Amino acid sequence: MAEPSDFMGLAHSNMKKQGPLHVATPLRESLALTKVAGTSVYIKLESSQPTGSFKIRGIGHLCKTDCKYPGSGEGVGGKPTAATWPWFVPLDKWSERGCKRFVCCSGGNAGMAAAYSARHLSIPATIVVPSVTPPSTVQRLKDEGADVIIHGKALNESISYGEELVANNPGSVFISPFDDPLIWEGHSSLVRELEEDLKEKPGAVVLSVGGGGLMNGVVEGLRHAGWADVPVVAMETHGAHSFNAAVKAGRLVTLPEITSIATTLGLATVSAQSLKLSGEHPVFSEVVTDQDAVRAVERFLDDEKILVEPACGATLAAVYCGIIERLQGEGKLKQALGPVVVVVCGGNNISMEQLRGFKKKLGMLEQQFFITIRGPCGHALQLDAAPPPGGAASKRKKKRKKKLKKINNNK
Ligand SMILES: Cc1ncc(COP(=O)(O)O)c(C=O)c1O
């Protein structure tokens, strides 16, 4: 049977004709990361996409594609699968086919992409998010014009609920956050840009894995570019490591619980396609701690002046924690390595206040004192401050002084 990649040329021309919702992102050499890694590192800035992450590539493409999948039901709401892929034919627009609403389930970033796409296509959207989604992200989804439903603790529960919604509401179209050949194809556009912007073949591509949509798209793109031998370093955090668990077990594994703070990587089960690709392509699965991911977020902010969420910090930790160097030492990556491309996937689930919250939760804050003041627009500003006068330390000091005075007086 033909593979999705066999049809990519045709579909790529489709994408051009329609005009994508994503933008071509900057690729630039990072001297700071190069210095740490000891090998040339380029950063692909997906954080500069319209919705703050790479997700708009795949989801925008899925939402825009005027395709019908014979054998996928009535068309509307029918999900394309690897089995139906070769048979798609351009037919008509979603709305002309009776699409009344997109339903997307997401930890935030896929939802943002779906809401943005829906607004640009004048189609209402419902985004189902798990309860761990930060209120600021929920507000941003609403600002995009989407209806937001908070359901389930982990993303898988939100997805099941969204699928139910679609099944019970004719005219609703399910937009998977990661598990769809059209999404992978949309993400593959990232590699097409690398082909244009990089002077040579990459030595490796480093990226984060949640459900695996990004990785599936990048691997498809690498194959299409004739770079099927370029290794992918697939990063996850402990507690959201469903890909690593699957690779180790040689079968799909469902994690009992998502415990990582990198909630957008929190899929209890990775896509079957990701596991399949790990057996066909050089993929090195690596897991870091939440602390490593958060430290990487902070260091990247210092180095490149870009704030990303911990899901992206997991990717950056491949450099900051010396994983690239270790893989070279183990002979998995070449010693004379071509440029390492780090996919800065971005993310909305972050602010300075949230970063401090993550550090507090992870026990990474030293004893520090802050004053919180509200700016004219209601923003919370936290300023470093001296220990408050009259605090426990100062009371102890006063007591000691008094005691000393008493002793001296009694002499
Ligand atoms: C910022 C960010 N990075 C990485 C991922 C993982 O992407 P995927 O689910 O396609 O593996 C996500 C998923 O939502 C994300 O939001």
The ligand as an ORCA input file, in Angstrom:
! r2SCAN-3c Opt
* xyz 0 1
  C       4.542     23.391     23.053
  C       4.356     21.967     22.666
  N       5.439     21.226     22.371
  C       5.337     19.935     22.039
  C       4.108     19.306     21.976
  C       4.039     17.868     21.577
  O       3.463     17.757     20.303
  P       2.814     16.393     19.816
  O       1.588     16.164     20.644
  O       2.517     16.640     18.397
  O       3.839     15.345     20.043
  C       2.957     20.029     22.255
  C       1.643     19.412     22.215
  O       0.628     20.006     22.515
  C       3.072     21.405     22.601
  O       2.002     22.140     22.876
*
